[in-house]
Amino acid sequence: MTTAYELEHGNERLRKLIEFALREGWQVRRTLDGRLIFTKGSANIYTGATPVAQGNGHG
C-alpha cells in the first residue's frame, strides 16, 4: 500500500489531505503525469497541479 508520504511529494498540506482521505476509506493514487486520484466506491476525484500548488510563488 502506498503511504501518504510517498504521494505528497514534499507538500505538507497535501499530506494532511491524503491522510484524512485514507482514514475516511478513500483510495489514493498518483497518475504518471503527477495528478492524484481519490476513489471511494464509484466516486472519483481527480486533482491537477497548478504553478501555485507546485510552489513557485506565483498567484
Secondary structure, 3 states (H helix, E strand, C coil): CCCHHHHHCCCHHHHHHHHHHHHCCCEEEECCCCCEEEEECCEEEECCCCCCCCCCCCC
